[in-house]
Amino acid sequence: MSTITAKIQIYVSDTEQDNLIVTAHSYRQACNWLSIWVYETKILNQGRLIDLYYRNLREQFGLKSQMAQSVMKTVIARYKSAKSNGHEWSLITFKLPEYDLVWNRDYSLTDNCFSVNTLNGRLKLRFEKQGMKQYFDGTWKFGTAKLVHKHKKWFLHIPMTKEFPALEFVHVNNIVGVDLGINFLATAYDSQHETFFYKGRTVKHKRGQYKALRKQLQMKQTSSSRKKLKQIGSRENRYVTDINHQVTKALVDKYPKGTVFVLEDLSGIRSATERIRVRHRYISVSWAFYQFRQILEYKARLNGQRVIIVDPKYTSQTCPKCGHIEKVNRNKKMHTFECQNCHYRSNDDRIGAMNLYRKGIEYIGTVTIGV
């Protein structure tokens, strides 16, 4: 089972936009109204909420039946999520106009039209079709979507799920070690002993500019500077996500079905980078390595490939030729590697990718590459 979320732009006329804005604002107001009652009563059972507040939601906010129930589901889900994150029973407010849509009730989507239920009846709207064609082959199931109004544009966020047959190791025909970093976002070493570098210097420079601009705005402490800070944060997040999509797409497109990508477990990246100089720490610590892994995992599944995660221990200190492990093998400052035993030399990111490739072979075990 694999689930991905598509973000689709919706195209609306002025009249249609007015209709959507009224609906989204009413939905948000209803969520905030119900949130206060949930906060006070601590009730998270939808059946009990229906008995207590269903009629009020419909009469006070003009919601249709399914909309009122969607409001309850939205509020319940937000409180349960907050509870699981350690913020139990803090009052939740809904700030942005949004609308949660149940598939085949509040909305439907075909390769030609997006149909959505509003307070003033159904609208049939155009949407950006690029990249969506593959999801209308009948094998994907659409879930509860979210209609969002942001940057004066409308977007539909749709979770889509599909059953995939498990990729058996007997079908593996290629292993690719992928070392993630900052100067090179990804360095790939494959079964043909070829190395490919995906440069990160431009990204590093760009994020340094974001950091400097953020520092300037934080010093001003004005309402306009705080607003600008939020805009910059959103812009940077979109930039990082876009780069991760570009690099993962390049990896998946480059290698055939049956490829296994080997990544190291970077869950401890924050503690591992505490020894980095403070002025460089933001760039190193804050890159979305886990997001990269998630994107690569779902794209690989779509392409008949697989991602495995291995222990990163000694990945950067081990000589891939003779196996000698020593900390001084790697020169971090010069980004080079020279084995103190056999004197094999190479780029340190390439060494990391080679060792991940080797760990991938060990992980798979007795499989013969090329079968």
Buried (B, 14 or more C-beta within 10 A) or exposed (E): EBEBEBEBEBEBEEEBBEBBBBBBBBBBBBBBBBBEBBBEEEBBEBEEBBEEBBEBBBEEBBBBEEBBBBBBBBBBEBBEEBEEEEEEEEEBEBEEBBBBBBBEBBBBBEEEEBBBBBBEEEBEBBBEEEEBEEBBEEEBEBEBBBBBBEEEEBBBBBBBEBEEEEBEBEEBBBBBBBBBBBBBBBBBBBBEEEBBBBEBEEBBEBBBEBBEBBEEBEEEEEEEBEEBBEEBEEEBEEBBBEBBBEBBBEBBEEBEEBBBBBBBEBEEBEEEBEEBEEEEBBBBBBBBBEBBBBBBBBBBBBBBBBBBBBEBEEBBBBBBBEEBBEEEBBEEEEBBBBBEEEEBEBBBBBBBBBBBBBBBBEBBEEBEBEE
